[in-house]
Amino acid sequence: QPQLVESGGGLVQPGGSLRLSCVSSRYTIENYAIGWFRQAPGKEREGVSCIKNGGGTTIYAQSVTGRFTISRDVAKTTVYLQMNSLQPDDTGIYYCAAVGGFSAVKRACDGQEPTTWAPDFTSWGQGIQVTVSS
């Protein structure tokens, strides 16, 4: 299983932007589903966005659609989450996660409710804090 390390978090004012990076220790992320998740204080972990199927499929939670963009650089084994128009409700610890295997990748992030995505992922980063505040 890949080891994942997140970076790019921090404090930003409402309306600002951040780009998170998730670096995988594996040689390639090509055959994995990679997801971004977040957890706010007192709330359950929820899915934010996923990328899979060789990068051909990207999925977003409704709350971030139009504001966040997930992408990847296979050569750098890195997945990015560009976050624009950030709001206080986006505050939380952000995690990247990975899962491999044909069936698991197919199933990843397919649920209608983003709070159901997390159990399908098997490798997790340690998380990074994102705080949106004036």
C-alpha positions as a Markdown table, in Angstrom:
| # | Residue | x | y | z |
|---|---|---|---|---|
| 1 | Gln | 0.0 | 0.0 | 0.0 |
| 2 | Pro | 1.3 | 3.5 | -0.8 |
| 3 | Gln | 2.4 | 5.9 | 1.9 |
| 4 | Leu | 0.8 | 9.2 | 1.4 |
| 5 | Val | 2.0 | 12.7 | 2.6 |
| 6 | Glu | -0.2 | 15.8 | 2.4 |
| 7 | Ser | 1.1 | 19.4 | 2.1 |
| 8 | Gly | -0.1 | 22.8 | 1.3 |
| 9 | Gly | -2.5 | 23.5 | 4.1 |
| 10 | Gly | -2.6 | 26.6 | 6.2 |
| 11 | Leu | -4.7 | 29.7 | 7.1 |
| 12 | Val | -6.5 | 31.6 | 4.4 |
| 13 | Gln | -9.1 | 34.3 | 4.4 |
| 14 | Pro | -12.6 | 33.7 | 3.0 |
| 15 | Gly | -12.6 | 33.9 | -0.7 |
| 16 | Gly | -8.9 | 32.8 | -0.9 |
| 17 | Ser | -7.3 | 29.8 | -2.5 |
| 18 | Leu | -5.0 | 26.9 | -1.5 |
| 19 | Arg | -3.5 | 24.0 | -3.3 |
| 20 | Leu | -3.1 | 20.8 | -1.5 |
| 21 | Ser | -0.6 | 18.1 | -2.6 |
| 22 | Cys | -0.6 | 14.4 | -1.9 |
| 23 | Val | 2.6 | 12.6 | -2.7 |
| 24 | Ser | 2.6 | 8.8 | -3.0 |
| 25 | Ser | 5.6 | 6.7 | -2.1 |
| 26 | Arg | 4.7 | 4.1 | -4.7 |
| 27 | Tyr | 6.3 | 4.1 | -8.1 |
| 28 | Thr | 3.0 | 4.9 | -9.8 |
| 29 | Ile | -0.5 | 6.0 | -8.8 |
| 30 | Glu | -1.9 | 5.0 | -12.2 |
| 31 | Asn | -4.1 | 2.1 | -11.1 |
| 32 | Tyr | -5.3 | 3.6 | -7.8 |
| 33 | Ala | -8.3 | 5.7 | -6.9 |
| 34 | Ile | -7.0 | 8.7 | -4.9 |
| 35 | Gly | -9.4 | 10.7 | -2.8 |
| 36 | Trp | -9.4 | 13.8 | -0.7 |
| 37 | Phe | -11.4 | 13.9 | 2.5 |
| 38 | Arg | -11.9 | 16.4 | 5.3 |
| 39 | Gln | -13.0 | 16.3 | 8.9 |
| 40 | Ala | -14.3 | 19.4 | 10.8 |
| 41 | Pro | -14.3 | 19.4 | 14.6 |
| 42 | Gly | -17.3 | 17.5 | 15.9 |
| 43 | Lys | -18.2 | 16.2 | 12.4 |
| 44 | Glu | -17.7 | 12.9 | 10.6 |
| 45 | Arg | -15.2 | 12.6 | 7.9 |
| 46 | Glu | -16.6 | 13.3 | 4.5 |
| 47 | Gly | -15.4 | 12.9 | 0.9 |
| 48 | Val | -14.4 | 16.0 | -1.0 |
| 49 | Ser | -13.1 | 14.7 | -4.4 |
| 50 | Cys | -11.7 | 11.6 | -6.1 |
| 51 | Ile | -9.7 | 10.8 | -9.2 |
| 52 | Lys | -9.5 | 7.3 | -10.7 |
| 53 | Asn | -9.6 | 5.3 | -13.9 |
| 54 | Gly | -6.3 | 6.6 | -15.1 |
| 55 | Gly | -7.3 | 10.1 | -14.3 |
| 56 | Gly | -10.3 | 9.9 | -16.6 |
| 57 | Thr | -12.8 | 10.1 | -13.8 |
| 58 | Thr | -13.1 | 12.9 | -11.3 |
| 59 | Ile | -15.8 | 13.1 | -8.7 |
| 60 | Tyr | -16.7 | 16.0 | -6.4 |
| 61 | Ala | -18.9 | 16.4 | -3.4 |
| 62 | Gln | -21.8 | 18.8 | -4.2 |
| 63 | Ser | -20.5 | 21.3 | -1.6 |
| 64 | Val | -17.2 | 21.9 | -3.5 |
| 65 | Thr | -18.4 | 21.5 | -7.1 |
| 66 | Gly | -17.3 | 24.5 | -9.1 |
| 67 | Arg | -14.8 | 25.6 | -6.5 |
| 68 | Phe | -12.3 | 22.7 | -6.1 |
| 69 | Thr | -10.4 | 20.9 | -8.8 |
| 70 | Ile | -8.6 | 17.6 | -8.4 |
| 71 | Ser | -5.7 | 16.7 | -10.7 |
| 72 | Arg | -2.7 | 14.5 | -10.8 |
| 73 | Asp | 0.9 | 14.3 | -12.0 |
| 74 | Val | 1.7 | 10.6 | -12.6 |
| 75 | Ala | 5.4 | 11.3 | -13.1 |
| 76 | Lys | 5.5 | 12.9 | -9.7 |
| 77 | Thr | 3.1 | 10.4 | -8.1 |
| 78 | Thr | 1.2 | 13.4 | -6.8 |
| 79 | Val | -2.4 | 14.3 | -6.7 |
| 80 | Tyr | -3.4 | 17.9 | -6.2 |
| 81 | Leu | -6.6 | 19.6 | -4.8 |
| 82 | Gln | -6.9 | 23.2 | -6.0 |
| 83 | Met | -9.3 | 24.9 | -3.7 |
| 84 | Asn | -10.8 | 28.3 | -4.7 |
| 85 | Ser | -13.4 | 30.6 | -3.1 |
| 86 | Leu | -12.8 | 29.0 | 0.2 |
| 87 | Gln | -15.3 | 29.5 | 3.0 |
| 88 | Pro | -15.3 | 29.0 | 6.7 |
| 89 | Asp | -17.2 | 25.8 | 6.3 |
| 90 | Asp | -14.2 | 24.4 | 4.4 |
| 91 | Thr | -12.2 | 24.4 | 7.6 |
| 92 | Gly | -11.0 | 21.1 | 8.8 |
| 93 | Ile | -8.2 | 18.5 | 8.5 |
| 94 | Tyr | -7.8 | 17.3 | 5.0 |
| 95 | Tyr | -6.6 | 13.8 | 4.2 |
| 96 | Cys | -5.7 | 12.0 | 1.0 |
| 97 | Ala | -6.3 | 8.3 | 0.7 |
| 98 | Ala | -5.8 | 5.6 | -1.8 |
| 99 | Val | -7.2 | 2.3 | -2.8 |
| 100 | Gly | -6.2 | -0.2 | -5.5 |
| 101 | Gly | -7.6 | -3.2 | -7.2 |
| 102 | Phe | -10.1 | -3.3 | -10.0 |
| 103 | Ser | -13.3 | -3.8 | -8.0 |
| 104 | Ala | -12.3 | -1.4 | -5.2 |
| 105 | Val | -11.3 | 1.4 | -7.7 |
| 106 | Lys | -14.6 | 0.9 | -9.5 |
| 107 | Arg | -16.6 | 1.2 | -6.3 |
| 108 | Ala | -14.6 | 4.2 | -4.9 |
| 109 | Cys | -16.5 | 7.4 | -4.4 |
| 110 | Asp | -19.6 | 6.1 | -6.2 |
| 111 | Gly | -21.9 | 6.6 | -3.3 |
| 112 | Gln | -24.3 | 9.5 | -3.5 |
| 113 | Glu | -23.4 | 10.6 | 0.0 |
| 114 | Pro | -19.7 | 11.7 | 0.5 |
| 115 | Thr | -19.8 | 10.5 | 4.1 |
| 116 | Thr | -19.9 | 7.0 | 2.8 |
| 117 | Trp | -16.8 | 7.1 | 0.7 |
| 118 | Ala | -14.1 | 6.8 | 3.4 |
| 119 | Pro | -14.5 | 3.1 | 4.3 |
| 120 | Asp | -13.5 | 2.0 | 0.8 |
| 121 | Phe | -10.0 | 3.5 | 1.1 |
| 122 | Thr | -7.2 | 1.5 | 2.6 |
| 123 | Ser | -4.2 | 3.9 | 2.7 |
| 124 | Trp | -4.4 | 7.2 | 4.4 |
| 125 | Gly | -2.1 | 10.2 | 4.9 |
| 126 | Gln | -1.7 | 11.8 | 8.3 |
| 127 | Gly | -3.8 | 14.9 | 7.3 |
| 128 | Ile | -3.2 | 18.6 | 7.1 |
| 129 | Gln | -5.0 | 21.5 | 8.6 |
| 130 | Val | -6.9 | 24.0 | 6.5 |
| 131 | Thr | -8.4 | 27.0 | 8.3 |
| 132 | Val | -10.5 | 29.5 | 6.5 |
| 133 | Ser | -11.0 | 32.6 | 8.7 |
| 134 | Ser | -10.8 | 36.3 | 8.6 |
